[in-house]
Amino acid sequence: MDRTRYLEILRGLKSNVKTAKNLPDRKRPHQPIMLLIALSNLAQGRPRLQDYSSLEAGYNRLFKTYGLPDRSSHPEQPFRALYKTGLWDIPEWKNLDHGNNGTLRVGQLKQQGIKGGFRQEVHDLLNSDKAVLFKSISMLLDDFFPWILHEDILNELNLENASGGIDLSHDSSQFALYKRRIRDPRFGKKVLQAYRHQCAICKYRLTIGGMGFGLEAAHIKTYCHEGPNRPDNGLALCTLHHKAFDIGAIGLEQSEESYCVLVSPQVQGDQTSMRVLTDYQGHQIARPAQDSLAPNPMYVNWHRGAVFRG
């Protein structure tokens, strides 16, 4: 498989994967998670084909934190679905039991030590062209996960140096097929101004030399899921509460005057650590400078259903 065809398939993944049931605009991250695990294995020099049990363990760990809220993990689904993309190889495919809807039996996959991984020609391409390998990782992260979680996901996959020393900051001709959505820099400026350059939850505001740090403009409906660059889809949040918001540890609930903070019952930690979230449970967020810039209920409701782990 040549580079062009490979990138076409990867680029089309976002439009081809199904949205989560009852969660509009939230693409299922099942196949991206399985691909990221396979890319990590390849980058670390592991064999092309891995036992399903090994892939399942890595998948479950990532899905628990970065998958869909309140959804069960079913790694056998992307293990099967990827076979039909032309990227994935399951040598024992024809000998497997397929249900009426094409499902695979997890028991059989484990008991028979069924292996899966990239097709040989895909493996060879990625192994010989590290720029394509690391661009693949970048594309999957950009298309399916909020940017503030990228570093954490890379660390989980032992891919802290995911650029491999290769400059991926611009589209070269070999990656012209992939056009990343660009965050509008005016979005961040407008959101931070709207909330007077302080966190809408904890009122954090620090500067050094007159310049603020640790404060970010967060999308309520995440950018990777087509959330618009509009101030009413934004919140000024400190780095901690931004990450907590994007991972679903906190959410918002509409109150009479504004929105109040919800804390996921799934968050665990010692009493001191938990206070950075629980101290704000039920507290109203700051109101922006203008009512027209207040969070749009449509985006808040999307986050509540698609991200918050209630």
DRENDO-1510 file (C-alpha; in Angstrom, 1 decimal, always signed):
<recs>
REC; n; res; u; v; w
REC; 1; MET; +0.0; +0.0; +0.0 .
REC; 2; ASP; +1.4; +3.4; -0.9 .
REC; 3; ARG; +1.4; +6.5; +1.3 .
REC; 4; THR; -1.4; +8.2; -0.6 .
REC; 5; ARG; -3.8; +5.3; -0.3 .
REC; 6; TYR; -3.0; +4.8; +3.4 .
REC; 7; LEU; -3.6; +8.5; +4.2 .
REC; 8; GLU; -6.9; +8.4; +2.3 .
REC; 9; ILE; -8.2; +5.6; +4.4 .
REC; 10; LEU; -7.0; +7.2; +7.6 .
REC; 11; ARG; -8.4; +10.6; +6.6 .
REC; 12; GLY; -11.8; +9.0; +5.9 .
REC; 13; LEU; -12.0; +7.2; +9.2 .
REC; 14; LYS; -13.6; +10.2; +11.0 .
REC; 15; SER; -16.4; +10.4; +8.4 .
REC; 16; ASN; -16.9; +6.6; +8.2 .
REC; 17; VAL; -17.1; +5.7; +11.9 .
REC; 18; LYS; -20.5; +5.8; +13.4 .
REC; 19; THR; -21.6; +8.4; +16.0 .
REC; 20; ALA; -22.4; +7.1; +19.5 .
REC; 21; LYS; -26.0; +6.1; +20.1 .
REC; 22; ASN; -28.0; +9.1; +21.5 .
REC; 23; LEU; -24.9; +11.3; +21.4 .
REC; 24; PRO; -25.0; +13.4; +18.2 .
REC; 25; ASP; -21.7; +14.5; +16.8 .
REC; 26; ARG; -19.7; +12.3; +19.2 .
REC; 27; LYS; -17.8; +9.9; +17.0 .
REC; 28; ARG; -17.1; +6.5; +18.5 .
REC; 29; PRO; -13.4; +6.4; +19.4 .
REC; 30; HIS; -13.2; +2.6; +19.3 .
REC; 31; GLN; -11.2; +2.2; +16.1 .
REC; 32; PRO; -8.9; +5.2; +16.8 .
REC; 33; ILE; -8.0; +3.8; +20.2 .
REC; 34; MET; -7.2; +0.3; +18.7 .
REC; 35; LEU; -5.1; +2.0; +15.9 .
REC; 36; LEU; -3.2; +4.1; +18.4 .
REC; 37; ILE; -2.3; +1.0; +20.4 .
REC; 38; ALA; -1.1; -0.7; +17.2 .
REC; 39; LEU; +0.9; +2.4; +16.2 .
REC; 40; SER; +2.5; +2.5; +19.7 .
REC; 41; ASN; +3.4; -1.2; +19.3 .
REC; 42; LEU; +5.0; -0.6; +15.9 .
REC; 43; ALA; +6.9; +2.5; +17.1 .
REC; 44; GLN; +8.3; +0.5; +20.0 .
REC; 45; GLY; +9.5; -2.3; +17.7 .
REC; 46; ARG; +7.0; -4.9; +18.8 .
REC; 47; PRO; +5.8; -7.7; +16.4 .
REC; 48; ARG; +3.3; -6.7; +13.7 .
REC; 49; LEU; +0.6; -9.1; +15.0 .
REC; 50; GLN; -0.4; -9.1; +18.7 .
REC; 51; ASP; -2.7; -11.5; +20.6 .
REC; 52; TYR; -6.2; -10.2; +21.0 .
REC; 53; SER; -5.9; -10.5; +24.8 .
REC; 54; SER; -2.9; -8.1; +24.8 .
REC; 55; LEU; -4.7; -5.6; +22.5 .
REC; 56; GLU; -7.8; -5.9; +24.7 .
REC; 57; ALA; -5.9; -5.0; +27.9 .
REC; 58; GLY; -4.4; -1.9; +26.4 .
REC; 59; TYR; -7.7; -0.9; +24.8 .
REC; 60; ASN; -9.7; -1.3; +28.0 .
REC; 61; ARG; -7.2; +0.9; +29.9 .
REC; 62; LEU; -7.5; +3.7; +27.4 .
REC; 63; PHE; -11.2; +3.5; +26.8 .
REC; 64; LYS; -11.9; +3.7; +30.6 .
REC; 65; THR; -10.4; +7.2; +30.7 .
REC; 66; TYR; -10.7; +8.5; +27.1 .
REC; 67; GLY; -13.7; +6.6; +25.7 .
REC; 68; LEU; -17.4; +7.3; +25.9 .
REC; 69; PRO; -18.9; +8.1; +29.3 .
REC; 70; ASP; -21.1; +5.4; +30.8 .
REC; 71; ARG; -20.4; +3.0; +27.9 .
REC; 72; SER; -19.1; -0.5; +28.2 .
REC; 73; SER; -15.8; -1.3; +26.5 .
REC; 74; HIS; -16.0; -3.8; +23.6 .
REC; 75; PRO; -12.6; -4.1; +22.0 .
REC; 76; GLU; -13.8; -7.0; +19.8 .
REC; 77; GLN; -15.8; -4.5; +17.8 .
REC; 78; PRO; -12.9; -2.3; +16.5 .
REC; 79; PHE; -10.8; -5.5; +16.2 .
REC; 80; ARG; -13.4; -6.7; +13.7 .
REC; 81; ALA; -14.3; -3.4; +12.1 .
REC; 82; LEU; -10.7; -2.5; +11.2 .
REC; 83; TYR; -10.3; -5.6; +9.2 .
REC; 84; LYS; -12.8; -4.2; +6.7 .
REC; 85; THR; -10.9; -0.9; +6.3 .
REC; 86; GLY; -8.0; -2.5; +4.4 .
REC; 87; LEU; -5.5; -1.6; +7.2 .
REC; 88; TRP; -6.0; -4.5; +9.5 .
REC; 89; ASP; -4.9; -8.1; +9.3 .
REC; 90; ILE; -6.5; -11.1; +11.2 .
REC; 91; PRO; -4.8; -14.2; +9.6 .
REC; 92; GLU; -7.4; -16.5; +11.1 .
REC; 93; TRP; -10.4; -14.4; +9.9 .
REC; 94; LYS; -11.9; -17.2; +7.8 .
REC; 95; ASN; -11.8; -19.7; +10.6 .
REC; 96; LEU; -13.6; -17.5; +13.2 .
REC; 97; ASP; -17.2; -17.8; +14.2 .
REC; 98; HIS; -19.2; -14.8; +12.9 .
REC; 99; GLY; -22.6; -14.0; +14.4 .
REC; 100; ASN; -25.6; -13.0; +12.5 .
REC; 101; ASN; -24.4; -9.4; +12.5 .
REC; 102; GLY; -20.8; -10.3; +12.0 .
REC; 103; THR; -19.8; -10.1; +15.6 .
REC; 104; LEU; -16.8; -12.1; +16.9 .
REC; 105; ARG; -16.9; -14.3; +20.0 .
REC; 106; VAL; -14.5; -12.9; +22.6 .
REC; 107; GLY; -14.1; -16.4; +24.1 .
REC; 108; GLN; -12.8; -17.8; +20.9 .
REC; 109; LEU; -10.5; -14.8; +20.3 .
REC; 110; LYS; -8.8; -15.4; +23.7 .
REC; 111; GLN; -8.9; -19.2; +23.8 .
REC; 112; GLN; -7.4; -19.6; +20.4 .
REC; 113; GLY; -4.8; -16.8; +20.8 .
REC; 114; ILE; -6.1; -15.0; +17.7 .
REC; 115; LYS; -3.8; -12.3; +16.6 .
REC; 116; GLY; -4.4; -9.0; +14.8 .
REC; 117; GLY; -2.5; -6.0; +13.6 .
REC; 118; PHE; -1.6; -3.9; +10.6 .
REC; 119; ARG; -1.5; -5.7; +7.2 .
REC; 120; GLN; +2.0; -6.5; +6.1 .
REC; 121; GLU; +2.1; -3.7; +3.5 .
REC; 122; VAL; +0.8; -1.1; +5.9 .
REC; 123; HIS; +3.3; -2.3; +8.5 .
REC; 124; ASP; +6.2; -2.0; +6.0 .
REC; 125; LEU; +5.1; +1.5; +5.0 .
REC; 126; LEU; +4.9; +2.8; +8.6 .
REC; 127; ASN; +8.1; +1.0; +9.5 .
REC; 128; SER; +10.1; +2.5; +6.6 .
REC; 129; ASP; +8.6; +6.0; +6.8 .
REC; 130; LYS; +8.6; +7.3; +10.3 .
REC; 131; ALA; +7.1; +10.6; +9.2 .
REC; 132; VAL; +3.9; +8.8; +8.1 .
REC; 133; LEU; +3.9; +6.8; +11.3 .
REC; 134; PHE; +4.0; +9.8; +13.6 .
REC; 135; LYS; +1.7; +11.9; +11.4 .
REC; 136; SER; -0.8; +9.0; +11.7 .
REC; 137; ILE; -0.7; +9.4; +15.5 .
REC; 138; SER; -1.2; +13.2; +15.2 .
REC; 139; MET; -4.1; +12.8; +12.8 .
REC; 140; LEU; -6.0; +10.3; +15.1 .
REC; 141; LEU; -5.5; +12.5; +18.2 .
REC; 142; ASP; -6.6; +15.7; +16.3 .
REC; 143; ASP; -9.7; +14.1; +14.9 .
REC; 144; PHE; -11.0; +12.3; +17.9 .
REC; 145; PHE; -9.6; +13.7; +21.2 .
REC; 146; PRO; -9.4; +17.3; +22.7 .
REC; 147; TRP; -5.9; +18.7; +22.3 .
REC; 148; ILE; -5.5; +19.1; +26.1 .
REC; 149; LEU; -5.6; +15.3; +26.5 .
REC; 150; HIS; -3.1; +14.5; +23.7 .
REC; 151; GLU; -0.1; +14.6; +26.0 .
REC; 152; ASP; -1.7; +12.3; +28.5 .
REC; 153; ILE; -2.7; +9.8; +25.8 .
REC; 154; LEU; +0.8; +9.8; +24.4 .
REC; 155; ASN; +2.2; +9.2; +27.9 .
REC; 156; GLU; -0.2; +6.2; +28.3 .
REC; 157; LEU; +1.1; +4.8; +25.1 .
REC; 158; ASN; +4.7; +5.4; +25.9 .
REC; 159; LEU; +4.9; +7.8; +23.0 .
REC; 160; GLU; +6.1; +10.9; +24.8 .
REC; 161; ASN; +8.3; +11.8; +21.9 .
REC; 162; ALA; +5.6; +11.2; +19.3 .
REC; 163; SER; +7.2; +13.4; +16.7 .
REC; 164; GLY; +10.2; +11.1; +16.5 .
REC; 165; GLY; +12.3; +14.2; +15.9 .
REC; 166; ILE; +10.3; +15.0; +12.8 .
REC; 167; ASP; +8.8; +18.4; +12.3 .
REC; 168; LEU; +5.0; +17.8; +12.0 .
REC; 169; SER; +4.0; +21.5; +12.5 .
REC; 170; HIS; +3.1; +22.0; +8.8 .
REC; 171; ASP; +1.6; +20.1; +6.0 .
REC; 172; SER; +4.3; +19.0; +3.6 .
REC; 173; SER; +3.4; +17.7; +0.1 .
REC; 174; GLN; +3.3; +14.1; +1.3 .
REC; 175; PHE; +0.6; +15.0; +3.8 .
REC; 176; ALA; -1.4; +17.3; +1.5 .
REC; 177; LEU; -4.4; +14.9; +1.7 .
REC; 178; TYR; -4.9; +15.8; +5.3 .
REC; 179; LYS; -6.0; +19.3; +6.2 .
REC; 180; ARG; -6.2; +19.9; +9.9 .
REC; 181; ARG; -8.9; +22.2; +11.2 .
REC; 182; ILE; -7.3; +25.3; +12.5 .
REC; 183; ARG; -8.3; +26.8; +15.8 .
REC; 184; ASP; -9.2; +30.5; +15.3 .
REC; 185; PRO; -6.8; +32.5; +17.6 .
REC; 186; ARG; -9.5; +35.1; +18.0 .
REC; 187; PHE; -11.6; +32.5; +19.8 .
REC; 188; GLY; -9.2; +32.3; +22.7 .
REC; 189; LYS; -8.8; +36.0; +23.0 .
REC; 190; LYS; -12.6; +36.7; +23.0 .
REC; 191; VAL; -13.3; +34.0; +25.6 .
REC; 192; LEU; -10.5; +35.1; +28.0 .
REC; 193; GLN; -11.7; +38.7; +27.6 .
REC; 194; ALA; -15.3; +37.7; +28.2 .
REC; 195; TYR; -14.4; +36.1; +31.6 .
REC; 196; ARG; -12.0; +38.9; +32.6 .
REC; 197; HIS; -9.0; +36.7; +32.3 .
REC; 198; GLN; -9.9; +34.4; +35.2 .
REC; 199; CYS; -11.1; +30.9; +35.5 .
REC; 200; ALA; -14.9; +30.7; +35.3 .
REC; 201; ILE; -14.9; +28.0; +38.0 .
REC; 202; CYS; -12.2; +28.8; +40.6 .
REC; 203; LYS; -11.4; +32.5; +39.7 .
REC; 204; TYR; -7.7; +31.6; +39.2 .
REC; 205; ARG; -5.7; +34.5; +37.8 .
REC; 206; LEU; -1.9; +34.8; +37.9 .
REC; 207; THR; +0.5; +36.9; +35.9 .
REC; 208; ILE; +4.2; +37.3; +35.7 .
REC; 209; GLY; +5.7; +40.3; +34.1 .
REC; 210; GLY; +2.1; +41.4; +33.3 .
REC; 211; MET; +1.4; +38.3; +31.3 .
REC; 212; GLY; -1.1; +35.6; +32.5 .
REC; 213; PHE; -0.3; +31.9; +32.5 .
REC; 214; GLY; -2.1; +28.7; +33.2 .
REC; 215; LEU; -5.4; +30.0; +31.8 .
REC; 216; GLU; -7.0; +28.6; +28.6 .
REC; 217; ALA; -10.0; +29.0; +26.4 .
REC; 218; ALA; -11.9; +25.7; +26.5 .
REC; 219; HIS; -14.5; +24.6; +24.0 .
REC; 220; ILE; -17.7; +23.4; +25.6 .
REC; 221; LYS; -18.5; +21.3; +22.6 .
REC; 222; THR; -15.1; +20.0; +21.9 .
REC; 223; TYR; -13.3; +21.2; +18.7 .
REC; 224; CYS; -12.5; +17.7; +17.5 .
REC; 225; HIS; -16.2; +17.0; +17.5 .
REC; 226; GLU; -17.0; +20.0; +15.3 .
REC; 227; GLY; -17.6; +22.5; +18.2 .
REC; 228; PRO; -17.5; +26.0; +16.7 .
REC; 229; ASN; -15.1; +28.8; +17.5 .
REC; 230; ARG; -17.8; +30.9; +19.1 .
REC; 231; PRO; -17.5; +32.6; +22.5 .
REC; 232; ASP; -20.8; +31.1; +23.6 .
REC; 233; ASN; -19.1; +27.7; +23.1 .
REC; 234; GLY; -16.3; +28.7; +25.3 .
REC; 235; LEU; -15.2; +29.0; +28.9 .
REC; 236; ALA; -12.1; +30.5; +30.4 .
REC; 237; LEU; -10.6; +27.8; +32.6 .
REC; 238; CYS; -7.4; +27.2; +34.4 .
REC; 239; THR; -5.3; +24.3; +33.1 .
REC; 240; LEU; -6.5; +21.9; +35.8 .
REC; 241; HIS; -10.2; +22.6; +35.4 .
REC; 242; HIS; -9.9; +22.7; +31.5 .
REC; 243; LYS; -8.5; +19.1; +31.6 .
REC; 244; ALA; -11.1; +18.0; +34.1 .
REC; 245; PHE; -13.8; +19.5; +31.9 .
REC; 246; ASP; -12.6; +17.8; +28.7 .
REC; 247; ILE; -12.1; +14.4; +30.4 .
REC; 248; GLY; -15.6; +14.5; +31.9 .
REC; 249; ALA; -14.6; +14.9; +35.5 .
REC; 250; ILE; -16.7; +18.0; +35.8 .
REC; 251; GLY; -19.7; +19.3; +33.9 .
REC; 252; LEU; -22.3; +22.0; +34.0 .
REC; 253; GLU; -25.9; +22.1; +35.0 .
REC; 254; GLN; -28.2; +25.0; +34.2 .
REC; 255; SER; -29.4; +27.0; +37.2 .
REC; 256; GLU; -31.8; +29.9; +37.5 .
REC; 257; GLU; -29.2; +32.6; +36.9 .
REC; 258; SER; -26.3; +30.8; +35.2 .
REC; 259; TYR; -24.7; +27.3; +35.3 .
REC; 260; CYS; -23.4; +25.4; +38.3 .
REC; 261; VAL; -20.6; +22.9; +38.5 .
REC; 262; LEU; -21.1; +19.1; +38.6 .
REC; 263; VAL; -18.4; +16.7; +39.8 .
REC; 264; SER; -18.4; +13.2; +38.4 .
REC; 265; PRO; -18.9; +10.4; +41.0 .
REC; 266; GLN; -16.2; +8.5; +39.1 .
REC; 267; VAL; -13.4; +10.8; +40.2 .
REC; 268; GLN; -11.3; +9.3; +43.1 .
REC; 269; GLY; -8.5; +10.7; +45.1 .
REC; 270; ASP; -7.4; +11.8; +48.6 .
REC; 271; GLN; -9.4; +14.4; +50.4 .
REC; 272; THR; -6.9; +17.2; +49.7 .
REC; 273; SER; -6.7; +16.5; +46.0 .
REC; 274; MET; -10.5; +16.0; +45.6 .
REC; 275; ARG; -11.1; +19.5; +47.0 .
REC; 276; VAL; -9.9; +21.1; +43.8 .
REC; 277; LEU; -13.1; +19.8; +42.3 .
REC; 278; THR; -15.5; +19.1; +45.2 .
REC; 279; ASP; -15.1; +22.6; +46.7 .
REC; 280; TYR; -16.9; +23.9; +43.6 .
REC; 281; GLN; -19.7; +21.3; +43.4 .
REC; 282; GLY; -22.9; +23.2; +43.0 .
REC; 283; HIS; -21.2; +26.6; +42.7 .
REC; 284; GLN; -22.2; +28.9; +39.9 .
REC; 285; ILE; -19.6; +29.6; +37.3 .
REC; 286; ALA; -18.7; +33.2; +36.6 .
REC; 287; ARG; -20.9; +35.2; +34.3 .
REC; 288; PRO; -19.2; +36.6; +31.2 .
REC; 289; ALA; -19.0; +40.4; +30.6 .
REC; 290; GLN; -22.0; +40.2; +28.2 .
REC; 291; ASP; -25.0; +38.0; +28.4 .
REC; 292; SER; -24.7; +37.2; +24.7 .
REC; 293; LEU; -21.3; +35.5; +25.5 .
REC; 294; ALA; -22.8; +33.2; +28.1 .
REC; 295; PRO; -22.6; +29.4; +27.4 .
REC; 296; ASN; -25.2; +28.2; +24.8 .
REC; 297; PRO; -27.5; +25.6; +26.4 .
REC; 298; MET; -27.1; +23.5; +23.2 .
REC; 299; TYR; -23.4; +23.1; +23.7 .
REC; 300; VAL; -23.7; +22.6; +27.5 .
REC; 301; ASN; -26.3; +19.8; +26.9 .
REC; 302; TRP; -24.0; +18.2; +24.4 .
REC; 303; HIS; -21.1; +18.2; +26.9 .
REC; 304; ARG; -23.4; +16.8; +29.6 .
REC; 305; GLY; -24.4; +13.8; +27.4 .
REC; 306; ALA; -21.2; +13.2; +25.4 .
REC; 307; VAL; -18.4; +14.0; +27.8 .
REC; 308; PHE; -19.4; +14.3; +31.5 .
REC; 309; ARG; -19.1; +11.1; +33.4 .
REC; 310; GLY; -22.2; +11.4; +35.5 .
</recs>
